[in-house]
Amino acid sequence: MDFKKSLKNPAEAFNSPQNVVNDAELTTEQKIDVLKQWRYDELETEVADQENMAADKPDKLGEINNLLIELEGKS
């Protein structure tokens, strides 16, 4: 997995946040960075939704936050 590419658009690089955690090529710190970027992207989508610029994307914030807690506990 190309870390820089996955950091730019995690949702495109991975099918789910869990796939980030399962990626054996990424370090724990890289996984945290990718999940934080994905969380930021999801929060931006929520803001757009609140401003009636809805995008049809499933809400992954809960899953991302839980995975970050797990990973940050390991680092």
C-alpha positions in Angstrom: 0.0 0.0 0.0 1.3 3.4 -0.9 1.2 5.3 2.4 1.2 8.8 0.8 -1.7 7.9 -1.6 -3.7 6.3 1.2 -3.2 9.3 3.4 -4.6 11.6 0.7 -7.8 9.7 0.3 -8.2 6.8 2.8 -11.8 6.0 1.7 -10.5 5.4 -1.8 -7.5 3.4 -0.8 -9.3 1.1 1.7 -12.8 -0.4 1.6 -13.3 0.1 5.4 -11.4 1.6 8.3 -10.8 -1.9 9.6 -8.8 -2.7 6.5 -6.4 0.1 7.5 -5.8 -1.7 10.8 -5.4 -5.0 9.0 -2.8 -3.7 6.5 0.4 -5.4 7.4 2.5 -3.0 5.3 1.6 0.0 7.5 3.2 0.8 10.8 1.0 1.6 13.8 1.8 5.3 13.4 0.9 5.2 9.7 -2.4 3.5 10.5 -3.2 6.2 13.1 -2.3 8.9 10.6 -4.5 7.4 7.9 -7.5 6.9 10.3 -7.1 10.5 11.6 -7.2 11.7 8.0 -10.3 9.5 7.3 -12.0 10.9 10.5 -11.3 14.5 9.3 -12.8 13.7 5.9 -15.9 12.2 7.5 -16.3 15.3 9.7 -16.0 17.5 6.7 -18.8 15.4 5.0 -21.0 15.9 8.1 -20.5 19.6 7.9 -21.5 19.5 4.2 -24.5 17.4 5.1 -25.6 20.0 7.7 -25.3 22.7 5.1 -27.6 20.7 2.7 -24.7 19.6 0.5 -25.4 16.0 1.2 -23.1 13.3 0.0 -24.3 9.7 -0.1 -21.6 8.2 2.2 -22.1 5.9 5.1 -21.2 7.2 8.5 -17.9 5.6 9.6 -16.9 8.0 12.4 -17.8 5.6 15.2 -15.8 2.8 13.7 -12.8 5.1 13.0 -12.9 6.5 16.5 -13.0 3.0 18.1 -10.1 1.8 15.9 -8.0 4.9 16.8 -8.5 4.2 20.5 -7.3 0.7 20.0 -4.2 1.7 18.0 -3.3 4.6 20.2 -3.4 2.3 23.2 -0.8 0.1 21.5 1.6 2.9 20.6 
